[in-house]
Amino acid sequence: MITYLDGTFDDLANTTISPNDRGFLMADGIYEVVRFYRGRPLGMDAHRARLEQGARAMRFPRADFPGFADLMTQLIARNDLLAEDSATAYLQVTRGVAPRSHSFPPAATPLTVYGFARPFQRHDREIADGAAAITHDDDRWAHCDIKTIALLPNTLAHQNAREAGAVEALFVRNGAVQEGTHCNVMICREGRVRTPPLSNTILAGVTRGLVLELARALGIPSDEAPVTVEELFDADEVFLVGTTVEITPIVVVDGKTIADGRPGPLTRKLQERFFARVDRL
């Protein structure tokens, strides 16, 4: 694997990061993952904009990354992934190397920028047949709108889902569904698509925005409005949207079957339009 670290591309075996990096010591960093289809990225500009928004929210001394798209594409190319049907490029930015302290280091401290790329196997069976999810108390912090590397609550919740035979955990806060551990959630009721509105407890997913755009193009009414747990269970359709899950139907939640237990017609229409968009990249 060829990686990128602070201006240099090299083999992973030669890539080293200081143990005094604040990403390692304090989880003081942000990241983005871009999906590539046959060497062509999906939502590159939106990913860059979110990275820069996160850098501003984290009060990094630098919040502009004009070379983001070129760097991500180079990672794909240098790892011989241009012909792969599906691959991902990952970029992580931390506040840099400094003595451990809760205070920010001097503004002149260089940020640490690390990236890698690898093939990605689409979850074909789950996308086609649907999958199971669980609900999970939202025990995360109050800035989930920042794509930070501090992912321990997400990791624990996702592991709970896997141990329960499900593919994802849906965070619930004060009776309202928020999002998954690494994706957004949408429901369909009476011909309308609904997804929880953006807030400090929900990440502005790039795929989320694209799916809402596709729904409008198909003439499917869509709302950004709260979704209660009761509405989740009573929905006609439930599906996840995200960089890695794409559009994945959820047919069982907490062991309870959603509607007739099969992916629904609106989900199928959105999947068809989504994959048509990907094919045109």
N, C-alpha and C positions, 0 to 999 in steps of 0.2 A: 504494500500500500504506500502510495506517495502522499505525504501530508504537507501542509503549509504551516509555518510558524514564523511570525514576525518578519515577513519579507522573503523567506527562503522555502523552496520546495525541496523535500528530501525524503528518503525512505523512512518509514515509521520507526525502524530500529535505531535510527540516528536522531530521532526527534526527542528532545528532552525539555521539560518545563520545570522551573525552580519549585521546590517544595514551599518556598515563601510566596508563591503566587497567590494573590487574594482569592482567586477562583477556588484553589485547593483549600485554603485556610478558612475562608469566610463565605463561600458560595457567592462571591461578589462579582457576578458576571451575567451575561445574556447570551442568547444563541438563536440561530435560525436554521431550519432544514428546508432545502429546496428540492422538489421532485423533478427529475429529468425523465423525459420519454424519448428514447432514441436520440439522446444528446440535446434535446430541446427542453428548456425549463418551462414550468408552469408558475405564473405569478411572480416572476423575478422582481419586478418593480415594487410590488406590494410587500414582499419579504424584506427588501432593502428599507422601505419606508418604516416598517415595523421595527427593524433593528435600530434605526436611527431614533425613532420615538422612544424605544427602550433605553438607549444610551442617554437621551435627555432626561428621562424619568429617573434614571440611576445617578444622574448628575456626574457623568463621566466628563473629563476635561475635553474629550473629543466626541462629537456626535454626528459626524458626517463620514460616510463610507462610499465615496464615488467609484471606487474600484470593485465594489461588491460583486456585480454581475460578472465581470471579467475573471475575478478570482474563483468564483463558484464554477464557472465554465472551464477554467483551466484545471481545476481539481478533477472534473469529470474526464477531460481529455488526457491528462497525465496518468490517470488510472485506467486508460483504455476502455472507457465506459460509453463512448459516443454511440456505439452500435447497440448497446443494451436496450431492451424494451423498457426497462425501468431501473433507475438508479437515484440515489440521493446524495446531495452535497451538504455537509454540516459546517457551520462556522460559529465559533465561540469567541466572545470578546470579554476579557476580564479587566479589572482596574489595574492589573499589573503586579509586579514584584515589589514588595515592601515589607519591613518588619511588621509582625502581627500587631494590629491595633484596631480598635473600633473606629478611630478617627480616620478620615481619608488621608492617604499619603499626599505629598506635595503634588500640585497640579502638573508639574513637569514629568512626573513618573510615567514612562511609556505604558500604554495599554498592551496587554498580551492578546494577540490575534492568532487563533489556531483553527485549522480546517482540515477536513478529510472527505473522501467520497467512497461509496461502495455500492455494489449492486443491491437492488431491492426486489424482493419477491412479492408480487401482488397477492392479496388474500382472496384468491378467486372463489373458493368455496363459500366463504362468508358473504362475499359480495353477491353471489348468485342465489344462495339459499337462505341467507339471513343468519343471525347469531344471537347469543344470549348476553345480557348485561345484568348488573346488580346496581342497586342504589347504595349510596355511601354517604354518611355524614360528612359535610364539608368542613374539614378541620385545617384547611390551609390558611395562609395569611390573608391580609386584606388588599393585596396588590397583585391579584392574579392576572390583571391586564398587562403586566410586564412579563415578557417571555424570559424569565430568569432561570439560571441553572440550578436554583435551589428547589429540587424536585422530590425531596424525600416523601412528603405527604402523597404526592401523585404516585410515586413508586410503591408505597405501602398499599394504597387503595387498589392499584392495578394488580398487585400480587394477590390481594384478597379476592379480586374478581377471578383471576386465573385459578386459584385454589377452589373456587366455587363452580368451576366449569364454564365460566363466562369469558368474554373477550374484553370487556370494559366495565369500569365502575363509573356511575353517573353521580356527580356530587350534588347533594341536596342541602340547601341552607334555608332555614326558616320555612320549610315546607315547599320550597320552590326549587326546581331543577336548574342547575347552573350550566355545567358542561361535563365532558368526560375528562379522564386523566391526561389525554393527549389529543382531544378532538372536541368539536362542538356537537350539539344534539339538536335534532329537529323532529317535530311531530306533524302529522296530518290529521285534521278533523274536518269532516263535512266539506271536503274539496279544497281546504286551505292549508298552506304550510305555515307553521309557526316555529320560531326559535327564540330562546330567551334574549332579551335586549342586552346590548353591550353595557358593561359596568366595570367597576373595579374588581369584580369577582369572576369576570369572564374575559378570556382572551379573544381579541378580534381575529378570528381565524381567516386565513387567506382563502381557503376552500369554502368556508362559510359565506364569504362575500360573493364568491363566484357562483355558488349554488343559488343564492337569492337572486342574482342577476339572471341565471338560467330560468328560474321559476317565472320571473317577469316576462322573459322572452317567450315562454310557452303559454303565457296567459293564465298561469296558476296564481291565484291570490296568495299573498304572503304577508305575514305580520312578524314584527319583532316585539314580542310581548311575553310576560311571565308565563311559565308552564308549571303548574302544580304537580305534585306527585300523583294526585288523583287523576288529573288530565293525562298524564303520561300513561297510566294503566288503561284509561278509557279511550286512548287514541285509536284512530283507524290504522295509522302507520307510524312507526318510529324509525329513524335512521340517524347514523353518525356521519359527520363530514369532517374531513381533515386531510392533511398532506399524505399520510400513509394509509388511512382507512378509505380515502376517496369518498364514495357514498356506500356505506354498509348498512343494510337493513337490520334492525333489531326486532326479533320476533318473540323473545321471551325476556321478561324483566323480573328479577327476584323469584324465578320459577313460575311466574304467571304468564300465560300466553297472551300476546297482543293481537287483538282482533281474531282472524282465522289462523294465525300462526304462520302466515306466508308473507313474503315481500309484497307490498301493495302497488297499485297502478301508478300513483304519483311518484313513488320511489323509482319505479321502473322507467317512467318517462324522464325523470331527472338523470338517472344513470345513463340512459341512452344519449341524452343531449351532452352530458358531461364527457363521456368517452368519445363522442363525435368531436367535441372541442379539442380533446387531447390529440386525436388523430390528425387534426389540422394544424398542430403546432409546427 
